[in-house]
Amino acid sequence: MKQAVIIEMSTEELIGKLTEERATLAKLNLAHAVSPIENPVQIRETKKTVARILTEVRRRELEA
């Protein structure tokens, strides 16, 4: 997910998306631990998306 898309989302949407992305990351990690997944780059991209969302949420907290 691009940073421009994240900035346009509301805070409630960001928190919802954060929960979804963390669940996806947990599923990917579990699947990769059991047997190697086809595309391990998905794990890296999901981690980056979580970090981008957390950064935007924190930026909004500091502005308020």
N, C-alpha and C positions, 0 to 999 in steps of 0.2 A: 504494500500500500504506500502510495507516494505521500510525502509530507504535505503537499498542497491539498490533498483530499482530507487529510487528518485535520488541518487547520480549519477547514470549512465546516466540520462536524460540530455539533453542540456537545457540551460537557457530558450530558446524559448518554448521548450516542457513543461518545468515546469510552465511557465506563462500561457500557454494554459490549462494545467491540473488544475492549481489553479482556473481559471475561471469556469471550469466544476465542480469542487468539491464545490465551493462556491454556484453555482446554485443548485446543488444537495442538499446541506445543507439547502438552503432556501426552496426548495420544501418539504423536509422532515419536517422541522419545521412547515410549513404551514399545511401540511397534519396531523401532530400530534396535532396541535392546533384545527383543525376542529373535528377530531375524532382520538382517540388513534391508533397509527400505530401498526402493528403486532409485529414488532421487534424494540423497541426504542433504542437498542444498536447501530443500524445503525447511529443514530445521533451522538453518542459519537465517533464512529470510523471515521466518516466523519470529525468531528472537529479535531481529532488527525492527520488525513491526511493533512488537510489544514495547521495545525501548522508545520508539518514536512516539507511541501513544502516551507512555508514562512521562516523557519529556514535555509533551504538549499540555498534559493535565497539570504538571508541576508549574509550568510557565503561567498557566491561567490562575493557579492558586496564588502565586506570587504577585500577579497583577491586581488581584482582588484585595 
